[in-house]
Amino acid sequence: MLVVYFVGLLTVLVESYPTGAPPSSCDNLLPHHHGTSPQETPSPYTFYVDSNTYTPQSSLVVSVFGSPAFLSFIIQGRRSDTGAPVGTFVKIPANTKYLLCDNQRNSVTHSNPTPRNITQFIWVPPTENVGEIIFKGSVARSKSLYWGVLESKPIKYSKTAPTGGSNSSRLSNSSLLSLFIIITMFISSFLIF
């Protein structure tokens, strides 16, 4: 039984994109797993931004989280009005990589199919007001089970620094969010049985 499970898992990983979304995902932000379509049910995954506003040269913490664990994802900041990619991811965690859409670091994807419940990034907005920005993308639990195109809450331009304190205190708040999510998922796993 265990052998069948691992053979099935290996098949899913080989048939999908275990080293990240392909460049063809830059436009529609879907994984392009052959013969599959996004789920139409509500997504168990969320794109979260730690502020409602952005200012030039500030940085924001962007998170992808949910349960059960996901294997792959793609995320990108976009203008709400035109859909053009904006901003730059400047700090990304292990097991992720930049997807160079338009030769810019405006998108991130997985670099291997490590199961995860949360992953966080540091993102810097453009230097000018580009209007409202939304983070969009897809999250996959397996080759055939993925949700997209998901959206974060919109963030708006502000001439003053985002509320929530310094970048280090906002990162600490994001760490608290991570801890809360992990505890919630741990408790939920006991309630299922």
DARASUL-V390671 format. One record per helix or strand. SS is the DSSP state (hx for helix, st for strand). FROM is the first residue (numbers start at 0). TO is the last residue. If there is no record, write none. Layout:
# DARASUL-V390671
{{SS & FROM & TO} {SS & FROM & TO}}
This chain:
# DARASUL-V390671
{{hx & 1 & 14} {hx & 24 & 27} {st & 44 & 48} {st & 52 & 53} {st & 58 & 69} {st & 71 & 78} {st & 84 & 84} {st & 87 & 91} {st & 95 & 97} {st & 100 & 100} {st & 103 & 103} {st & 106 & 109} {st & 115 & 123} {st & 132 & 139} {st & 145 & 150} {st & 154 & 156} {hx & 166 & 191}}
